[in-house]
């Protein structure tokens, strides 16, 4: 890196000294201008180095697992699954992921918040890498299975 910095600093420095000597400036003025020019170029070099450093660090970072970004297998499996039935009077429904038409008796999944329907395989694959609906981007919130609750009823004797 010092050689690169020298190649950047020396030519402008030499040009500055030559121009100042041709104009007839004193050695005191030439020294001050030279020091200012060197300081400026060093600061520019440091700024350039700092700007390039984060880019190098981000390229060295390992890619994240795609499953870490999406939902887990148990969450995907807990989504409601239905056999598709076309409603009378409605247009044809299509899966927004594969753009295929949904056929009667075909297995579809419904997202809980927005209630959009998708082919089961299409939405499962999508949710492995995403946590939102592919149509409206609302978050896919899977309700946790309710804990088993025991209710004890105490009978009081009637007196």
Secondary structure, DSSP 8 states (H G I E B T S, - for coil): -HHHHHHHHHHHHHHHHHHHHHHT--HHHHHHHHHHHHHHHHHHHHHHHHHHHHHHHHHHS----HHHHS--HHHHHTSEEEE----TT----B-TTT--B--TT-EEEE-TTT--EEEHHHHHHHHHH-SB-TTT--B--------------------
